[in-house]
Amino acid sequence: MVEQGLHKAEVTGSTPVPATMKKRILSGITPSGSALHIGNYFGAVKPQIDLQYDNEAFYFVADLHALTTVQERGVLENNIKNVILDYLALGLDPEKCVFFRQSDVPAHSQMMVVLGNYVTFAHMQRMHAFKDKLQKGAVTDTINMGLFNYPILMAADILLYKPVAIPVGEDQRQHVEITRDMAESFNKKYGDILVLPEPMISKETGRVVGTDGERKMSKSLGNVIGIFEDEEVIHKQIMSCFTDPNRIKATDPGRVDGNPIFIFHDLLNDDKAEVSELKERYVKGTVGDVEVKERLFAAHKRTFKDARERRNTLKADEEMTRRILRKGAEEAATVANQTLREVYETIGIINSLNKK
């Protein structure tokens, strides 16, 4: 199902920001390799991208974080390219935000080295990612330090840009909290150098039901409707959608509420009059599932037509994508390097022997 209010979020416990000022936010995108589907898009990607309009937004592809699980060169390269193309195609606008690759700004790794000295080993052992591995049967000998240190790199990602808010799901709240802990530990020793960010948690989590009508849409469950796959694949996915299990014939009255095909129409179909008409006919038993699904397929094509074309253009012109990432990395580095310099000067790495 889709819960309403996907775009509403709250910054819990943060200092009020004047209405005339834009909040600086930071959001990381992990190149997992999974092809995006409409559940990803409406539940997470679109709300994430929409933040660029009302905030000073920094978005980065967390390619260094991906190394914890992806260590095959070709796979990693493909994952990185796909997530960049997907987000740019779906509306991430480099003129309205700063979009860059984490690895293109060395300050992330440099800041991580510093922050590792302001968190304890015991604290790191309590982090979810590490504990989850142990609970799933992994032994410490098999857990790489990249995973163990993941929260420290994430803290570096955040603190370099001094954002006031980090849009995350509830499951990521702990990462923001440990980031605050490191910043507090640093500030307690040296003064108010680092900004303590607040988690920006959605009041209502967007959850899109899968084509099976029961579970959350998930690639691993095979109950998805894709976005950038071949149209034949998407058509097949839509035509396989479950509808009303109690409706045997097209002339039987059908149930609209909770019916996956109509949930998808409400999300995708820009022709609301058509959606209303289909619902009315479905309840009366004057329209069949095939027609409802074909209309959904047509709506899907309309909704993602521009995104599919943009993605094809970017894929064909790799230099355009490189220019976008270079510009983003330069803008990000300007902010990140200033913070790193402040930190280095504060702790004594920059001193009379190397200060310019």
C-alpha positions as CSV (number, residue, x, y, z in Angstrom):
1,M,0.0,0.0,0.0
2,V,1.0,3.6,-0.3
3,E,0.8,5.8,2.8
4,Q,-0.1,9.4,2.2
5,G,2.2,12.3,2.9
6,L,5.4,10.9,1.4
7,H,6.9,14.4,1.1
8,K,6.2,15.5,4.7
9,A,9.2,15.4,7.0
10,E,10.2,16.8,10.3
11,V,13.6,17.8,11.7
12,T,13.4,16.5,15.2
13,G,14.8,18.8,17.9
14,S,16.6,21.1,15.5
15,T,17.0,24.9,15.9
16,P,14.3,26.7,14.0
17,V,15.5,28.1,10.7
18,P,14.0,31.4,9.4
19,A,11.5,30.9,6.6
20,T,13.6,33.1,4.3
21,M,16.7,30.8,4.7
22,K,17.2,27.5,3.0
23,K,18.3,24.6,5.2
24,R,21.5,22.9,4.1
25,I,20.8,19.2,3.8
26,L,23.0,16.3,2.7
27,S,21.9,13.0,1.2
28,G,24.0,10.0,0.2
29,I,23.0,7.5,-2.5
30,T,24.5,4.1,-2.3
31,P,25.3,2.4,-5.7
32,S,23.7,-0.9,-4.8
33,G,23.3,-2.2,-8.3
34,S,19.6,-3.0,-8.1
35,A,17.5,-1.6,-10.9
36,L,15.1,1.0,-9.7
37,H,11.4,0.2,-9.7
38,I,8.3,2.4,-9.0
39,G,8.4,1.4,-5.3
40,N,11.8,2.8,-5.0
41,Y,10.8,5.9,-6.9
42,F,7.6,6.9,-5.1
43,G,8.7,5.6,-1.7
44,A,12.2,7.1,-1.5
45,V,13.8,8.6,-4.7
46,K,11.1,11.2,-5.6
47,P,10.8,12.6,-2.0
48,Q,14.6,12.7,-1.9
49,I,14.9,14.5,-5.2
50,D,12.1,16.9,-4.3
51,L,14.2,18.3,-1.4
52,Q,16.4,20.1,-3.9
53,Y,13.7,22.7,-4.5
54,D,13.4,24.2,-1.0
55,N,16.8,23.5,0.5
56,E,20.5,24.0,-0.2
57,A,20.9,20.4,-1.1
58,F,24.1,18.3,-1.5
59,Y,23.7,14.8,-3.0
60,F,26.6,12.4,-3.4
61,V,27.1,8.9,-4.8
62,A,28.6,6.9,-1.9
63,D,31.0,4.9,-4.0
64,L,33.5,4.4,-1.2
65,H,30.8,2.9,1.0
66,A,30.0,0.4,-1.7
67,L,33.4,-1.2,-1.3
68,T,32.1,-2.9,1.9
69,T,30.2,-5.4,-0.3
70,V,31.2,-4.8,-4.0
71,Q,34.8,-5.7,-4.7
72,E,34.7,-6.6,-8.4
73,R,35.8,-3.7,-10.6
74,G,33.3,-4.2,-13.4
75,V,30.4,-4.6,-11.1
76,L,31.3,-1.5,-9.1
77,E,31.8,0.6,-12.2
78,N,28.5,-0.5,-13.6
79,N,26.7,0.2,-10.3
80,I,28.1,3.7,-10.0
81,K,27.2,4.6,-13.6
82,N,23.7,3.3,-13.3
83,V,22.8,5.2,-10.1
84,I,24.2,8.4,-11.5
85,L,22.2,8.0,-14.8
86,D,19.0,7.0,-12.9
87,Y,19.0,10.0,-10.5
88,L,19.9,12.5,-13.2
89,A,17.2,11.1,-15.5
90,L,14.6,11.1,-12.8
91,G,15.0,14.8,-12.1
92,L,18.1,15.5,-9.9
93,D,19.1,18.9,-11.3
94,P,22.7,19.9,-11.0
95,E,21.6,23.6,-11.4
96,K,19.5,23.3,-8.2
97,C,21.8,21.1,-6.1
98,V,25.4,19.9,-5.7
99,F,25.7,16.4,-7.1
100,F,29.0,14.6,-6.9
101,R,30.9,11.3,-6.3
102,Q,32.2,10.8,-2.8
103,S,35.5,9.5,-4.1
104,D,36.1,12.7,-6.1
105,V,36.4,14.7,-2.9
106,P,39.4,13.3,-1.0
107,A,38.4,15.3,2.1
108,H,35.9,12.6,2.9
109,S,38.6,10.0,3.5
110,Q,40.9,12.6,5.3
111,M,38.1,13.6,7.7
112,M,37.3,9.9,8.4
113,V,40.9,9.5,9.7
114,V,40.4,12.4,12.1
115,L,37.0,11.3,13.4
116,G,38.1,7.8,14.1
117,N,39.9,9.3,17.1
118,Y,36.7,10.7,18.6
119,V,34.7,7.5,18.9
120,T,35.3,4.4,21.0
121,F,35.7,0.8,19.9
122,A,32.8,-0.2,22.2
123,H,30.5,2.4,20.6
124,M,31.3,1.1,17.2
125,Q,30.5,-2.4,18.2
126,R,26.9,-1.3,19.1
127,M,26.2,-0.1,15.5
128,H,23.4,-1.8,13.7
129,A,25.3,-2.9,10.6
130,F,28.0,-4.7,12.6
131,K,25.5,-6.3,15.0
132,D,23.2,-7.4,12.2
133,K,26.2,-9.3,10.6
134,L,26.9,-11.1,13.9
135,Q,23.2,-11.9,14.4
136,K,23.1,-13.5,10.9
137,G,25.8,-15.9,11.8
138,A,28.9,-14.0,10.6
139,V,32.0,-14.2,12.8
140,T,34.3,-11.2,13.4
141,D,37.0,-12.8,11.4
142,T,34.9,-12.4,8.2
143,I,33.7,-8.8,8.8
144,N,35.9,-6.3,7.0
145,M,36.9,-3.0,8.6
146,G,35.1,-1.1,5.9
147,L,31.8,-2.3,7.3
148,F,33.0,-1.8,10.9
149,N,34.2,1.8,10.1
150,Y,31.2,2.6,7.9
151,P,29.6,4.9,10.5
152,I,32.9,6.9,10.8
153,L,33.0,7.5,7.0
154,M,29.4,8.4,7.1
155,A,30.0,10.9,9.9
156,A,32.8,12.4,7.8
157,D,30.5,12.6,4.8
158,I,28.0,14.6,6.9
159,L,30.2,16.8,9.1
160,L,32.3,18.2,6.2
161,Y,29.3,20.1,4.9
162,K,27.9,21.3,8.2
163,P,24.3,20.5,7.2
164,V,21.5,21.1,9.7
165,A,19.4,18.1,8.5
166,I,20.0,14.7,7.1
167,P,17.0,13.0,5.4
168,V,17.1,9.4,6.4
169,G,14.7,6.5,7.2
170,E,14.1,5.5,10.7
171,D,16.6,2.6,10.3
172,Q,19.4,5.2,9.7
173,R,18.7,7.3,12.7
174,Q,21.4,5.6,14.7
175,H,24.0,6.7,12.1
176,V,23.1,10.3,12.5
177,E,23.2,9.9,16.3
178,I,26.7,8.6,16.3
179,T,27.7,11.4,13.9
180,R,26.4,13.8,16.5
181,D,28.3,11.9,19.2
182,M,31.6,12.3,17.3
183,A,30.9,16.0,16.7
184,E,30.1,16.6,20.3
185,S,33.3,14.8,21.4
186,F,35.3,16.9,19.1
187,N,33.6,20.2,20.0
188,K,33.9,19.4,23.7
189,K,37.7,19.3,23.3
190,Y,38.2,22.1,20.8
191,G,35.1,24.4,20.8
192,D,32.2,24.7,18.5
193,I,33.8,23.8,15.2
194,L,31.5,21.1,13.9
195,V,27.7,21.4,13.3
196,L,25.5,18.8,15.0
197,P,23.0,17.6,12.3
198,E,19.5,16.5,13.1
199,P,17.9,13.5,11.5
200,M,15.2,14.5,9.0
201,I,12.8,11.5,9.4
202,S,9.7,11.2,7.2
203,K,6.6,11.3,9.3
204,E,5.1,8.6,7.2
205,T,7.2,6.1,5.3
206,G,6.3,5.6,1.7
207,R,5.6,1.9,1.3
208,V,4.5,0.6,-2.1
209,V,2.9,-2.8,-2.3
210,G,4.3,-5.2,-4.9
211,T,2.5,-6.7,-7.9
212,D,1.6,-9.7,-5.7
213,G,-0.7,-7.4,-3.7
214,E,0.7,-8.6,-0.4
215,R,4.4,-7.7,0.3
216,K,6.4,-4.5,-0.2
217,M,7.6,-4.1,-3.7
218,S,11.1,-5.7,-3.9
219,K,13.5,-6.8,-6.6
220,S,14.4,-9.9,-4.6
221,L,10.7,-10.9,-4.3
222,G,10.2,-10.4,-8.1
223,N,7.0,-8.3,-7.5
224,V,8.2,-5.1,-9.1
225,I,7.3,-2.7,-12.0
226,G,10.5,-1.3,-13.4
227,I,11.3,2.1,-14.8
228,F,14.1,1.9,-17.3
229,E,13.8,-1.7,-18.5
230,D,12.6,-2.6,-22.0
231,E,9.0,-1.7,-22.5
232,E,8.2,-5.4,-23.2
233,V,9.5,-6.3,-19.7
234,I,7.5,-3.6,-18.0
235,H,4.4,-4.6,-20.0
236,K,4.8,-8.1,-18.8
237,Q,5.3,-7.0,-15.2
238,I,2.1,-4.9,-15.3
239,M,0.0,-7.6,-16.9
240,S,1.1,-10.0,-14.2
241,C,-0.3,-7.8,-11.4
242,F,-2.7,-9.3,-9.0
243,T,-6.1,-7.6,-8.8
244,D,-9.3,-8.6,-6.9
245,P,-9.0,-12.4,-6.2
246,N,-12.7,-12.7,-5.8
247,R,-13.5,-11.3,-9.2
248,I,-13.8,-14.3,-11.6
249,K,-15.3,-12.6,-14.7
250,A,-14.9,-9.1,-16.1
251,T,-18.7,-8.6,-15.5
252,D,-18.3,-9.3,-11.8
253,P,-18.3,-6.2,-9.5
254,G,-14.7,-5.6,-8.3
255,R,-13.0,-4.1,-5.3
256,V,-11.0,-1.0,-5.9
257,D,-9.7,-0.3,-2.3
258,G,-6.4,-2.2,-1.7
259,N,-6.4,-3.4,-5.3
260,P,-2.7,-3.2,-6.5
261,I,-3.6,-2.2,-10.0
262,F,-5.5,0.9,-8.8
263,I,-2.9,1.8,-6.3
264,F,-0.5,1.9,-9.2
265,H,-3.0,4.0,-11.3
266,D,-3.2,6.5,-8.4
267,L,0.6,6.8,-8.4
268,L,1.3,6.8,-12.1
269,N,-1.7,7.9,-14.1
270,D,-1.7,11.6,-14.7
271,D,-5.2,11.4,-16.2
272,K,-7.3,11.5,-13.0
273,A,-10.6,11.5,-14.9
274,E,-9.6,8.2,-16.6
275,V,-8.7,6.7,-13.2
276,S,-12.1,7.7,-11.7
277,E,-13.9,6.3,-14.7
278,L,-12.0,3.0,-14.5
279,K,-12.7,2.7,-10.8
280,E,-16.4,3.4,-11.3
281,R,-16.6,0.8,-14.1
282,Y,-14.6,-1.7,-12.2
283,V,-17.0,-1.6,-9.2
284,K,-19.9,-2.0,-11.6
285,G,-18.3,-4.9,-13.5
286,T,-18.2,-3.1,-16.9
287,V,-14.4,-3.2,-17.4
288,G,-12.0,-6.1,-17.4
289,D,-8.6,-6.4,-15.8
290,V,-6.8,-6.5,-19.1
291,E,-8.1,-3.1,-20.1
292,V,-7.3,-1.6,-16.7
293,K,-3.7,-3.0,-17.0
294,E,-3.3,-1.7,-20.6
295,R,-4.3,1.7,-19.5
296,L,-1.8,1.5,-16.6
297,F,0.9,0.6,-19.1
298,A,0.1,3.6,-21.2
299,A,0.2,5.8,-18.1
300,H,3.6,4.4,-17.1
301,K,5.0,5.2,-20.6
302,R,3.7,8.8,-20.3
303,T,5.0,9.3,-16.7
304,F,8.6,8.1,-17.4
305,K,8.9,9.1,-21.1
306,D,11.0,12.1,-20.4
307,A,13.2,10.3,-17.8
308,R,13.8,7.4,-20.2
309,E,14.8,9.8,-23.0
310,R,17.1,11.8,-20.6
311,R,18.8,8.6,-19.5
312,N,19.4,7.5,-23.1
313,T,20.9,10.9,-23.9
314,L,23.2,10.9,-20.9
315,K,24.2,7.3,-21.5
316,A,25.1,8.1,-25.1
317,D,27.0,11.3,-24.1
318,E,29.3,10.2,-21.3
319,E,31.2,13.5,-21.4
320,M,28.1,15.4,-20.4
321,T,27.8,13.2,-17.3
322,R,31.5,13.7,-16.5
323,R,31.0,17.5,-16.8
324,I,28.1,17.4,-14.3
325,L,30.2,15.3,-11.8
326,R,33.3,17.5,-12.2
327,K,31.3,20.7,-11.5
328,G,29.6,19.0,-8.5
329,A,32.9,17.8,-7.1
330,E,34.5,21.3,-7.4
331,E,31.5,22.9,-5.6
332,A,31.5,20.2,-2.9
333,A,35.3,20.4,-2.4
334,T,35.1,24.1,-1.8
335,V,32.9,23.5,1.2
336,A,34.5,20.3,2.4
337,N,38.1,21.5,2.1
338,Q,37.2,24.6,4.2
339,T,35.8,22.5,7.0
340,L,38.8,20.1,6.8
341,R,41.2,23.0,7.0
342,E,39.4,24.3,10.1
343,V,39.6,20.9,11.7
344,Y,43.3,20.5,10.7
345,E,44.2,23.9,12.1
346,T,42.2,23.2,15.3
347,I,43.9,19.9,16.1
348,G,47.4,21.0,15.0
349,I,47.9,19.2,11.7
350,I,48.2,22.6,10.0
351,N,50.7,24.6,12.0
352,S,53.6,27.0,11.6
353,L,55.6,24.5,9.5
354,N,53.0,24.1,6.8
355,K,50.5,26.9,7.1
356,K,50.2,29.0,4.0
